[in-house]
């Protein structure tokens, strides 16, 4: 009889736990390696913590309340339903929540969809700031708009982690996120996403817009997506639109990251489209990077390659915003002091450049593919060059190859002023058909 009573008690306890706890399920740890031990799940609806979905009241205190409730929990979801949520300060999510190396930590901040859920940043610093002290961390932000209601606000999303050691999960994931001003002609962030020390960050269907249209003279975003000391980023189906100094930056400062992909993305209006700066000569450059199926409109550098090898740049559209002195257009503006380069091989080797379009009228300072003296072993094939400037310049003593490229198109933008090759070292082997 005693044993039967104990069994019934256990059953009733389990039934109570699984049916009465609707917002969070907690199983206290009794040993970190024992099955479910240490597993904590918590889901919070921000409206239930006092957030105002009309955009009138300040929703910052609701975020503060959630973060206080979530201390000590390991897997957290914050749901932001449809509506406008004004925050009077940047929401800082720091190592109080995410510290230690015995558990994987997970955080999801989820809205109801772009422009269905709007996080309106009514402050000078920006939106969401994640600062952890563990590599066992995965942060996901998805299905929302982050809106600047001021001119030149700080950063929409910033991730900065201590990054101790290797990790095999994606530490930062952005999916279906729109970063914009209140209107195309009012409000913008100084930076879209600033990401430091993240393993395998990914950006899927992320749209970042600067100011554009009338009354935008002198207004430039700093960075669309900035990646520093972050290993193997994946950027796909993204859109960076409007005047921005750097569309995508992938940079090494304290570490030497490697690998990465930009695919099916649009960068339109950038001074520098994709800017890769990982190592300088004579250090052995890092592998590998792929830029494919993308659209890059730039002023100074379409793609800048420094400290990278085993690069594949294929099936992209390049065109240049620098039209000063264009022969085709009859542009009488003074020619710029700087050169505009679609693909600038500053310190790069083992590069495949194939099946790209280099098009539209341009300044005579435009160079589609520039191979510096520090680069080499570049294969250039099956591209189409249709503009009125220089197609390929080679200053390297290492061999490179050009074959099966097409010069011209309809309409023909060359205006009789296109220079196909400038090979100062005679190491570019040319096989034209």
Buried (B, 14 or more C-beta within 10 A) or exposed (E): EEEEEEEEEEEEEEEEEEEEEEEBEEEEBEEEEEEEEBBBBBBBBBBEBBBBBEBEBBBBBBBBBBBEBBEEBBBBBBBBBEBBBBBEBBBBBBBBBBBEEEBBBBBBBBBBBBEBBBBBBBBEBBBBBBBBBBBBBBBBBBBBBBBBBBEBBBBBBBBBBBBEEEBEEBBBBBBBBBBBBBEBBEBBBBBBBBBBBBBBBBBBBBBBBBBBEEEBEEBBBBBBBBBBBBBBBBBBBBBBBBBBBBBBBBBBEEEBBBBBBBBBBBBBBBBBBBBBBBBEBEEEBBEBBBBBBBBBBBBBBBBBBBBBBBBBBBBBBBBBBBBBBBBBBEBEEEEBEEBBBBBBBBBBBBBBBBBBBBBBBBBBBBBBBBBBBBBBBBBBBBBBBBBBBBBBBBBBEBEBBBEEBEBEBEEBBBBEBBBBEBBEBEBBEBEEE
